[in-house]
Amino acid sequence: MLAVLLFMSVSFAQNDAFSKLFVSAEVGEVYPWGDLIDAVDDTFYGGFGLRYSYLDDVDGFLTASYVYFKPKPDDVPYDGVHQISGKIGVDWRLPILNPVMLGIGFACNLSAADLRKGQTKEDVYWSPGGSLYDKETEFGWFARLNIPVWNFKNYRVGLNFAWEEIWTLPKRSDMLLASIYVERKIW
């Protein structure tokens, strides 16, 4: 019985999976929460993404974005932090509010400090946040709300709102992201 159900779900997915592909660009703002409110300022980000059909009401997506954080405390030994973020997840179309989608997925962030002129790794490593000089990779999860606002032929403009929690130890890093995106259907 389990094999029959598995075969049916795989054959159903094959009919819909990757039958549609979209590319997008987005710009938005990152709002730190929790302990990050005292560490960095709100800042803008930009990115791009791919969205593809997977099941009838479920889309998969991949996104990549870049952000530059400015630290708030004066004792931080660098001018800012570069962060590249990659996300993978799924969006589910809400039956009652179609085409609004709820999404969930995993995030991976690579962060690296932007040292001041003349500084070396040894100068900053033991200072607050000094380990960012060596680059850090952190993983986490996110939930998002995707609200398409305007559709025209192969184009869509919409809003994304996401809550991201990165599993940084000893404390979690939480952020709220709000963006506008432009998407184009490839097929």
Salt bridges, closest charged atoms under 4 A:
ASP35 OD2 - LYS171 NZ 3.39
ASP59 OD2 - ARG51 NH1 2.34
ASP59 OD2 - ARG93 NH2 2.75
ASP79 OD1 - ARG116 NE 2.86
ASP91 OD2 - ARG144 NH2 2.58
ASP114 OD2 - HIS82 NE2 3.82
ASP134 OD1 - LYS121 NZ 3.57
GLU164 OE1 - LYS87 NZ 2.77
GLU183 OE1 - ARG51 NH2 2.66
GLU183 OE1 - ARG156 NH1 3.93
